[in-house]
Structures are given as structure tokens and as C-alpha cells.
């Protein structure tokens, strides 16, 4: 894939995953995350309730201290009781909060694992259209927001609700009239908070989207880091990423403005409720309807009531941010995925053939047709080559065989069996695939070699190294096979990366080996050696080669010539030189025949 003119990218901007999640649906998804941990949530809530009850005893104890002081009684007992209530409440509340925070961390762990698994099982066609930086942002940034919700916001919300209910009960016992005054003031502020909450969610979602765009811009520059420097484009790329960062800042400021407004509402509820209770309560004390100690105790309970309201508003604000994160995470869940398959193992066995019958394919409804009625056969065993100009659709053939994509029309068979009837894991287990750009992953030399065959023995690894002429290189490496190769194999040359990719494919013992320009970056000596290796492998399995250098495939058993998404001819090298004008022209430009 990814060959010039063949790949799906085509320079078009990648669309963002779409989702139509309302706030109610987002709440439901957030609760789905919490539901498996409801027992821990209940236990943490009960501990928070017990801690709250211990704390709620403090105003009553304070009232007793004041009454004892006014009556000239002993203060030691009430003071000790007050101190014990403080200590016990703090310890029990801390235990409850720890349980809730551990639950939150577990929820985030499950979410991250599920999201990574989902991303790695997305169809290739969807990943082709997405931005890697945005996907990384969803795994890291969005799940971090989810952690803040499930640890801080949820734990505070549960504790605050229990504290609020307990304080309300105690205040009702003391004086129902003053409780009514308090709730009337608080209710007005709650209405304002309910109106602000959706705006916080929308602003937070926009901020997270902007952050994902910034990550995508930086990832784009890092993926082509040397090209950026060689082109003197550092300032331009900095401006692109900086513009995305400014957008993220602006969206974040908008979210912060609504959040601040919600915070002001919480602060106002405390002040207004205090003033209202002080005014009404003071008048009742002056008229003799209430004792001063009762008013003081009620005012203490007021803070036990109003302070949780502030926590509830703050928690709901954080949850709005979490709902935005859940929305973005759910967008990935709405994309298509490949069926879960058992771990890919080495297949071994007899070589298999491939047939394409009337295959029509395009990368999307808005994209041009890549294959027009493509029909050809690859016999089992031996070497078959695909040749033709760039953009002919050769690399797309490999993508269809690997079932990275599905054709719109026609049929493909592997080993005489329709490719759609093969279990996906079993199909890919029999294939060895060397991509055109021969990707090498960060890690050690050995890890890259056995990436597709983790059960390979040392003897098999040594044989693959010898066949691909990598044994001399390994001997020169400071740590041998355990030497790190750097990010994307940057410490290896292009030719060395290609040979690593070929060795990796050979270790899978494939029944069908797909080589996409596998020798394009090799020098003449190594290319000659790899041609001999491919010819040797072709005696054991089926080899299908894409080549621009016709010199690498002149000895192929069959050569299929493609042009503009169609098969125009097939045969041996000599037959095609004699019968096909395009192939003869390609051979002449590479000095394989006289023009």
C-alpha cells in the first residue's frame, strides 16, 4: 500500500469520526463505565456517609459546648467528643475517598485498554482517513479527563451528596423554617447551574477536538522530521501547530469562562444563604423564638449544606468535561472494526494460489475506481510478478489479498477458497507481507525479526539472517540482536530495513509471500543475493512480487502487466517483450532489450 498513485491518501484531509451523541447519551455511556464497579461505588459511598455523619455531629457538639459554657458546666467532655468526631470522620472519609479513587483509576485502565484494542482492530480504510495524532490524543488526553471525572469529580460528588442530605436532615430537625429559607436561595443558584452545564460540555468538547488537531499537526511534522529540516520548513510547521494550539487555548478559555461562572454561582449561594439565615434567624433570636446556640449550630450546618453544593457544582462541571471525553472515545467505538482473531501463528504447509476474477475496487464512494474488472491467476508455487507504471493498482492487489479492503465487485480466491470464507487470522497467518517502505518498529533488532513469528527459534533466526545477508551486520552491532534500532528503525539504512522486513516475512514460513518493491533500496550486490533468495523461496512457496526494476523479475514464471487499474497482458519475459508494447517499452528504458 501507499505506493505512488496507488494508495488511499491522495492528499485529501482526513475526516474526523462522526458521532451524534446528545448529553443524555453521553451520560448513559459514562454510567456504563461505572456500572461494573457499582459495589465499590456503594461501599465508598457508605464510608463517605459514615464520615459525613461523624462530621455532622460537630455542630451539635458545638451547641453543647456553648450551652455548657453558658451554664458554667464542665467543658472537657463536650470538647473531647468534638475532637473525637473530627478524627473519626476524617479517617472514615479518607477510606471512602481512597476506594472511589481506586475505582476511578480502574475505570480509566479498562477504558484505555478497550480503546487501544479498538483502534488496533479498526479497518485499514478507516485508519487511512484518520489522523494518528488525533487517535493518540483520544487515548492519552481524553482518558486523562475521564480519570479526573471518575476519581476527583465522582468521589467528591458522592461525598458531597451524602453530606448535603445529612446536613439537610439535621437542619430540618433544628428549624424547618430556616431550612426552607436556605433551600429557596440555593434553588435559584441550582437553576442557573443547570443552564450553564450544557455550555460547559460543548466548550470542553470543542477544546478536546482542537487539542487533537494540535497533536495531529505535531505528529505530521515529526513523521517527516528530516524533510521538514531539509526544506527549511521549521517556521511554517511551527506556525501550523501554533495555530492549532491557539485554537485549543481559545476553546479552553471559553470552557474556563463558563466554569468560572458556575463557580461564582456556588460562591453566591454560600453568601446569600448565610445572609438570609443570619437575617431571619437573628430576628427570631431577638424575639425569643430561638436560642443563640441553636442559631450558631444552624449556621454551622449551613456551611455543611452549602459547601457540598459548591462541590456538587464543581463536580458536575468536571463531569461535563468528562462527557466531552466520553463522546470522543465513543466516536472511535462507532467505527468499523475487524473481527477479533486468535493470535497469528506461523502457518506452514503447501503453497497456495490466488485468482482475481472481475475485481472492481475503489477506496471510497468519493474516490476514483482503482481496479477495473481485474482478472488474473497466480499458480500455487513459483514466482509471479506484477509490473506496470505507477498508479496501475499493483499495491492495491496486496491490500485486497490481505483483506485490508473489500472489493466492490468480483471475487478473489486463495487456495481455491473465496477469500471472504477464510477466518481473518488464518488467512493472514499464511501470508508473508513485505511493504514497500519496509517499516521497522522501535525496539531491538531481534524484536523486529520475530515480530510476525514470536515462536521462532534461534536456529531459524540465524538462517533468516544468513539468507538476507544480515548476519555480518548483526556481528558489527554493539549488542548483537539485542541492539535497539531507534524510532522507526532510523539507525538502519533503507536497504537494511528492507532486508529486516524480508527476514521477518521468511520467519513466518508463509504459504504465499507478497513482496512490494522489496529490493528497491538495495545495492547491486545485495539485490543479486536477494534475487537468489527469492528464487530459492519460490521453490518452497508461492511468491508474488511487485517490481519496477524488471531486472529483478525477468526470471519469474509469470509476469502480469497492469496499466490504469487493468490487466493488459501476462506471460514470461520473452513472451511479453515480443507481444506487449508497454512491457517492451519498460524493458527498453531499463536497457533490458534494445529499443
C-alpha positions in Angstrom: 0.0 0.0 0.0 1.0 3.6 -0.1 2.6 3.3 -3.5 2.6 6.5 -5.6 -0.8 6.8 -7.1 -2.0 3.5 -5.6 -2.7 4.4 -2.0 -5.9 5.8 -0.5 -4.5 9.1 0.9 -4.4 11.1 -2.2 -3.7 14.3 -0.3 -7.2 14.8 1.0 -7.8 15.9 4.5 -8.8 13.1 6.8 -12.4 13.4 8.1 -13.0 13.4 11.8 -15.0 10.5 13.1 -18.7 11.5 13.3 -21.0 10.8 16.2 -24.4 12.1 17.1 -24.3 11.8 20.9 -26.5 14.1 22.9 -25.9 14.8 26.5 -28.3 12.1 27.7 -26.4 9.5 25.6 -23.1 10.7 26.9 -24.4 10.4 30.5 -25.5 6.9 29.7 -22.1 6.0 28.3 -20.4 7.4 31.4 -22.7 5.4 33.7 -21.9 2.3 31.6 -18.3 2.9 32.5 -19.2 3.0 36.2 -21.8 0.2 36.3 -19.4 -2.7 36.6 -17.9 -1.1 39.7 -21.2 -0.3 41.4 -20.4 -2.4 44.5 -17.2 -0.4 45.2 -19.1 2.8 44.5 -21.7 1.7 47.0 -19.1 0.8 49.7 -17.2 4.1 49.1 -20.5 6.0 49.3 -21.4 4.3 52.6 -18.0 5.1 54.1 -18.5 8.7 52.9 -21.9 8.7 54.6 -20.5 7.4 57.9 -17.7 10.0 57.7 -20.3 12.7 57.0 -22.4 11.6 60.0 -19.3 11.9 62.2 -18.7 15.4 60.8 -22.4 16.3 61.2 -22.1 15.6 64.9 -19.7 18.6 65.2 -22.4 21.4 65.2 -24.4 19.5 67.8 -21.3 19.1 70.0 -20.5 22.8 69.4 -24.0 23.7 70.6 -23.4 21.6 73.8 -20.1 23.3 74.4 -21.8 26.7 74.1 -24.7 25.6 76.4 -22.2 24.2 78.9 -20.2 27.3 78.8 -23.3 29.5 79.4 -24.4 27.3 82.3 -20.9 27.2 83.9 -20.6 23.4 83.4 -17.5 21.3 82.6 -16.2 21.7 79.1 -13.8 18.6 79.0 -16.5 16.1 77.9 -18.0 18.1 75.1 -14.5 19.2 73.8 -13.2 15.6 73.8 -16.4 14.5 72.0 -15.9 17.2 69.4 -12.3 16.2 68.8 -13.2 12.5 68.5 -15.9 13.4 65.9 -13.4 15.3 63.9 -10.8 12.5 63.9 -13.2 9.6 63.2 -14.9 11.5 60.4 -11.7 12.3 58.8 -10.4 8.7 58.9 -13.6 7.2 57.6 -14.0 9.8 54.8 -10.4 9.2 53.7 -11.0 5.5 53.4 -14.1 6.1 51.4 -12.4 8.5 49.1 -9.5 6.1 48.5 -11.9 3.4 47.4 -13.6 5.7 45.0 -10.3 7.0 43.5 -9.0 3.4 43.1 -12.3 2.6 41.3 -11.7 5.6 39.0 -8.2 4.5 38.1 -9.5 1.0 37.3 -12.2 2.5 35.1 -9.6 4.6 33.2 -7.4 1.5 32.8 -10.3 -0.5 31.3 -11.1 2.4 29.0 -7.6 2.8 27.8 -7.2 -1.0 27.2 -10.5 -1.1 25.3 -9.7 2.0 23.3 -6.3 0.7 22.2 -7.7 -2.7 21.3 -10.5 -0.9 19.3 -8.0 1.3 17.5 -5.7 -1.6 16.6 -8.7 -3.5 15.2 -10.1 -0.7 13.1 -10.3 -1.4 9.4 -7.3 -0.1 7.4 -9.6 2.0 5.3 -10.8 4.0 8.3 -7.3 4.4 9.7 -6.2 5.6 6.2 -8.6 8.5 6.7 -7.8 9.3 10.3 -5.0 11.3 11.9 -2.6 9.4 14.1 -2.1 12.4 16.4 -5.8 12.7 17.0 -6.1 9.0 17.8 -3.2 9.3 20.3 -4.9 12.3 21.9 -8.1 10.2 22.5 -6.0 7.5 24.2 -4.0 9.9 26.3 -5.7 13.3 26.8 -9.3 12.1 26.7 -8.8 9.2 29.0 -7.0 11.5 31.4 -10.1 13.7 31.5 -12.1 10.6 32.2 -9.8 9.8 35.1 -10.4 13.2 36.6 -14.1 12.6 36.4 -14.1 9.2 37.9 -11.6 10.0 40.7 -12.0 13.6 41.7 -15.4 14.5 40.4 -17.2 11.3 41.1 -15.6 10.8 44.6 -16.4 14.4 45.5 -19.9 14.2 44.1 -20.8 11.1 46.1 -19.3 12.5 49.4 -21.0 15.9 48.8 -24.4 14.4 48.1 -24.3 12.4 51.4 -23.0 15.4 53.3 -25.8 17.6 51.8 -28.5 15.1 52.7 -27.2 14.6 56.2 -27.0 18.4 56.8 -30.5 18.9 55.4 -31.9 16.3 57.8 -30.1 17.8 60.9 -31.2 21.3 59.8 -34.8 20.2 59.4 -34.7 18.8 63.0 -33.4 22.1 64.3 -35.5 24.5 62.4 -37.7 23.8 59.4 -38.3 27.5 58.6 -34.6 28.4 58.3 -34.1 25.2 56.2 -36.8 26.4 53.8 -35.1 29.9 53.5 -31.8 28.2 52.8 -33.2 25.8 50.1 -35.0 28.7 48.4 -31.8 30.6 47.9 -29.8 27.5 46.9 -32.6 26.5 44.4 -32.2 29.7 42.4 -28.4 29.2 42.1 -29.0 25.5 41.1 -31.3 26.6 38.2 -28.5 28.8 36.9 -26.0 26.0 37.2 -28.3 23.6 35.2 -28.5 26.2 32.4 -24.7 26.6 32.3 -23.8 22.8 32.3 -24.5 22.0 28.6 -22.4 25.0 27.5 -19.5 23.7 29.6 -19.8 20.3 27.9 -19.9 21.8 24.4 -16.9 24.1 25.1 -15.0 21.2 26.6 -15.7 19.0 23.5 -14.5 21.8 21.2 -11.4 22.2 23.3 -10.6 18.5 23.1 -11.1 18.4 19.4 -8.8 21.4 19.0 -6.2 19.6 21.2 -6.5 16.6 18.9 -5.8 18.8 15.9 -2.7 20.2 17.6 -1.4 16.7 18.3 -2.1 15.7 14.7 -0.1 18.7 13.4 2.9 17.9 15.6 2.7 14.2 14.6 2.7 15.2 11.0 5.9 17.3 11.4 7.6 14.6 13.4 6.8 11.8 10.9 8.7 13.8 8.3 11.2 15.4 10.6 14.2 15.3 8.3 12.2 16.5 5.3 11.0 19.5 7.4 14.5 20.4 8.3 15.9 19.8 4.8 13.1 22.0 3.4 13.7 24.8 5.9 10.1 24.4 6.9 10.5 24.6 10.7 8.9 28.0 10.9 6.0 27.0 8.7 5.3 23.8 10.6 5.7 25.7 13.9 3.1 28.2 12.7 0.7 25.4 11.7 1.0 23.6 15.1 0.9 27.0 16.9 -2.3 28.0 15.1 -3.9 24.7 16.4 -2.5 25.5 19.8 -4.1 28.9 19.8 -7.4 27.3 18.8 -7.1 24.9 21.7 -6.3 27.8 24.0 -9.3 29.8 22.8 -11.7 26.8 23.2 -10.2 26.2 26.7 -10.7 29.8 27.7 -14.4 29.5 26.6 -14.8 26.4 28.8 -13.0 28.2 31.6 -15.3 31.2 31.4 -18.4 29.0 31.8 -16.7 27.0 34.6 -15.9 30.3 36.4 -19.5 31.4 36.1 -20.6 28.2 37.6 -18.1 28.7 40.5 -19.4 32.2 41.0 -22.9 30.7 41.4 -21.6 28.3 44.1 -19.9 31.2 46.0 -23.1 33.3 45.7 -25.2 30.5 47.1 -23.0 30.4 50.2 -23.1 34.2 50.8 -26.8 34.7 50.0 -27.8 31.7 52.1 -25.7 32.9 55.0 -27.1 36.4 54.9 -30.7 35.1 54.6 -30.3 32.7 57.5 -28.5 35.3 59.6 -31.2 37.9 59.0 -34.2 35.6 59.6 -32.5 33.7 62.4 -31.3 36.9 64.1 -34.8 38.3 64.1 -36.1 35.1 65.7 -33.4 35.1 68.4 -34.3 38.7 69.1 -37.9 37.8 69.5 -37.0 34.9 71.8 -38.3 32.2 69.4 -34.8 30.7 69.1 -31.7 30.2 71.3 -28.5 31.8 70.2 -26.7 28.4 70.5 -29.3 26.9 68.1 -28.7 29.7 65.6 -24.9 29.2 65.8 -25.3 25.4 65.3 -27.7 26.1 62.4 -25.2 28.4 60.8 -22.5 25.7 61.1 -24.9 23.3 59.4 -25.4 25.9 56.7 -21.8 25.5 55.7 -22.2 21.7 55.9 -25.1 22.2 53.5 -23.8 24.9 51.2 -20.2 23.7 50.9 -21.3 20.4 49.4 -23.4 22.4 46.9 -20.2 24.1 45.8 -18.6 20.7 45.5 -21.5 19.3 43.6 -21.4 22.2 41.1 -17.7 21.8 40.7 -18.0 18.0 40.2 -20.8 18.4 37.7 -18.6 20.9 35.8 -15.8 18.3 35.7 -18.3 15.7 34.7 -19.2 17.9 31.7 -15.6 17.8 30.7 -15.7 14.0 31.1 -18.8 13.8 28.9 -16.9 15.5 26.2 -14.1 13.0 26.5 -16.6 10.1 26.5 -18.1 11.5 23.3 -14.7 11.5 21.6 -13.9 8.0 22.9 -17.3 6.7 21.7 -16.7 8.1 18.2 -13.9 5.5 17.8 -16.3 2.8 19.1 -18.7 3.8 16.3 -16.2 3.0 13.6 -16.0 -0.4 11.9 -13.5 -3.0 13.3 -12.2 -6.3 12.0 -13.5 -9.4 13.8 -11.4 -10.4 16.8 -9.0 -13.1 15.8 -6.8 -15.6 17.6 -3.1 -14.6 17.8 -1.4 -15.0 14.4 0.8 -18.1 14.3 3.1 -19.4 11.5 1.0 -21.5 9.1 3.5 -23.6 7.1 2.1 -26.1 4.6 1.8 -26.3 0.9 1.9 -23.2 -1.3 -1.4 -21.6 -2.3 -2.5 -19.9 -5.5 -4.5 -16.7 -5.9 -7.1 -15.7 -8.5 -8.8 -12.4 -9.2 -12.0 -12.6 -11.2 -13.6 -9.4 -12.4 -12.5 -7.3 -9.4 -13.7 -3.7 -9.2 -12.4 -1.6 -6.3 -12.3 2.0 -5.2 -11.1 3.4 -1.8 -14.3 5.2 -1.2 -17.5 6.3 -2.8 -15.9 9.7 -3.5 -12.8 8.2 -4.9 -11.9 7.1 -8.5 -12.0 3.4 -9.4 -8.6 1.8 -8.8 -9.4 -1.6 -10.3 -11.5 -2.1 -13.4 -12.5 -5.7 -14.0 -9.1 -7.1 -12.8 -8.7 -10.7 -13.7 -5.5 -12.8 -13.4 -4.2 -16.0 -11.8 -1.2 -16.8 -9.6 -0.5 -20.5 -9.7 0.5 -22.3 -6.5 4.3 -22.3 -6.2 6.8 -20.4 -8.2 7.2 -16.7 -8.7 4.6 -14.4 -10.3 5.4 -10.7 -10.8 3.2 -7.6 -11.1 4.7 -4.8 -13.2 3.4 -1.6 -14.7 3.6 2.2 -14.3 3.0 3.9 -11.0 -0.7 4.2 -10.3 -1.6 1.0 -12.1 -3.1 -0.6 -9.0 -0.4 -3.1 -8.1 -0.1 -2.4 -4.4 -3.8 -2.4 -4.1 -3.7 -6.1 -5.2 -1.8 -6.8 -2.0 -4.1 -4.8 0.2 -7.1 -6.8 -1.2 -5.3 -10.2 -0.6 -4.6 -9.2 3.0 -8.2 -8.1 3.3 -7.3 -4.6 4.3 -10.0 -3.7 1.9 -13.0 -5.4 0.3 -13.7 -5.2 -3.4 -17.0 -3.7 -4.6 -17.4 -6.3 -7.3 -15.8 -9.6 -8.4 -14.2 -12.4 -6.4 -10.8 -13.3 -5.0 -9.8 -16.8 -4.1 -6.8 -18.0 -2.1 -6.0 -21.7 -2.3 -9.2 -22.2 -4.3 -11.4 -20.8 -1.5 -13.2 -17.5 -1.6 -11.1 -15.0 0.5 -14.2 -14.0 2.5 -14.7 -17.6 3.7 -11.2 -17.7 5.3 -11.1 -16.7 9.0 -9.2 -13.5 9.0 -6.5 -14.7 11.4 -6.0 -17.9 9.5 -5.8 -16.1 6.2 -3.1 -13.6 7.4 -1.2 -16.4 9.2 -0.4 -18.0 5.8 0.8 -14.7 4.2 4.2 -13.1 4.5 4.0 -9.4 3.5 6.9 -7.0 2.9 5.6 -3.5 2.4 7.2 -1.0 0.0 8.5 1.2 2.8 9.6 -1.8 4.9 8.6 -0.4 8.3 10.8 -1.2 11.2 9.4 -0.7 14.7 11.2 0.9 17.7 12.8 -1.9 19.7 15.7 -4.3 19.3 16.9 -6.0 16.2 15.6 -9.4 17.4 12.2 -8.0 18.3 11.8 -6.7 14.8 12.8 -10.0 13.2 10.4 -12.2 15.3 7.6 -9.6 15.3 5.5 -11.8 13.0 6.8 -15.1 14.4 7.4 -14.8 18.1 8.0 -18.5 18.4 10.9 -18.6 16.0 13.9 -20.5 17.3 17.5 -19.1 17.4 18.4 -21.5 14.6 15.6 -20.2 12.4 16.6 -16.6 13.2 20.2 -17.4 12.3 19.1 -18.9 9.0 16.9 -16.0 8.1 19.8 -13.6 8.8 22.2 -15.6 6.6 19.7 -15.8 3.7 19.1 -12.0 3.8 22.9 -11.2 4.4 22.2 -9.6 7.7 24.5 -11.8 9.7 27.5 -9.6 9.0 25.6 -6.6 10.2 24.5 -8.3 13.4 28.1 -9.2 14.2 29.0 -5.5 13.9 26.2 -4.2 16.2 27.4 -3.4 19.7 24.8 -5.6 21.4 24.1 -8.0 18.5 20.5 -8.9 18.1 19.6 -7.0 21.3 20.8 -3.7 19.8 18.0 -1.1 19.7 17.2 0.1 16.1 15.7 3.5 17.1 12.4 5.1 16.3 11.1 3.6 13.0 14.5 1.9 12.6 16.2 5.2 12.0 19.6 3.7 12.9 19.4 1.3 9.9 19.9 2.2 6.3 17.0 1.8 3.8 18.5 -1.4 2.4 19.0 -2.8 5.9 15.4 -2.1 6.8 14.2 -3.9 3.6 16.3 -6.9 4.4 14.9 -6.9 8.0 11.4 -6.9 6.6 12.2 -9.8 4.2 13.8 -11.8 7.0 10.7 -11.1 9.2 8.4 -12.4 6.5 10.5 -15.5 5.8 10.4 -16.4 9.5 6.6 -16.8 9.3 7.1 -19.7 6.9 4.4 -18.3 4.6 2.4 -20.3 2.1 2.1 -17.1 0.0 4.9 -14.4 0.1 4.0 -10.8 -1.0 6.9 -8.6 -1.9 6.1 -5.0 -2.7 9.3 -3.4 -4.2 11.3 -5.4 -1.7 14.7 -4.7 -3.3 14.2 -1.1 -4.4 16.7 0.3 -1.8 19.3 -2.4 -2.1 22.7 -2.1 -3.8 23.6 -4.2 -6.8 25.4 -6.9 -4.7 22.6 -7.3 -2.1 19.9 -7.1 -4.8 21.6 -10.0 -6.6 21.7 -12.0 -3.4 18.1 -11.3 -2.6 17.0 -12.3 -6.0 18.7 -15.7 -5.4 16.9 -15.9 -2.0 13.6 -15.1 -3.6 14.2 -17.7 -6.3 15.1 -20.3 -3.6 11.9 -19.4 -1.6 9.8 -19.7 -4.7 10.7 -23.4 -4.8 9.0 -23.8 -1.4 6.1 -21.4 -1.6 4.2 -19.1 -3.8 5.9 -15.7 -4.3 4.0 -12.7 -5.7 6.3 -9.7 -6.4 5.6 -6.1 -7.3 8.6 -4.6 -9.2 9.5 -1.5 -11.0 13.0 -2.9 -11.7 12.3 -5.5 -14.4 15.8 -6.9 -13.9 14.5 -8.4 -10.6 11.7 -10.4 -12.2 12.9 -11.4 -15.7 13.2 -15.0 -14.4 9.7 -15.1 -13.0 7.4 -17.9 -14.0 4.7 -15.5 -15.0 4.6 -11.7 -15.3 1.3 -9.8 -15.1 1.3 -6.3 -16.8 -1.1 -3.7 -15.3 -2.0 -0.3 -16.5 -4.5 2.2 -15.2 -6.2 -0.4 -13.0 -6.5 -3.1 -15.7 -4.6 -6.2 -16.6 -3.4 -5.8 -20.2 -1.1 -8.8 -20.6 0.7 -11.7 -19.0 3.3 -14.2 -19.9 7.1 -14.8 -19.5 9.6 -12.0 -20.0 10.5 -13.1 -23.5 6.8 -13.6 -24.5 5.9 -10.1 -23.2 8.8 -8.4 -25.0 7.6 -9.9 -28.2 3.8 -9.4 -27.7 3.2 -6.3 -25.4 4.2 -2.8 -26.4 4.1 -1.4 -22.9 6.2 -4.1 -21.4 8.7 -3.8 -24.3 8.9 0.0 -23.6 9.5 -0.6 -19.9 12.2 -3.2 -20.7 13.9 -0.8 -23.2 14.0 2.1 -20.8 15.8 -0.2 -18.3 18.2 -1.4 -21.0 17.0 -5.0 -20.9 16.2 -5.0 -24.6 17.3 -2.8 -27.5 14.8 -0.1 -28.3 
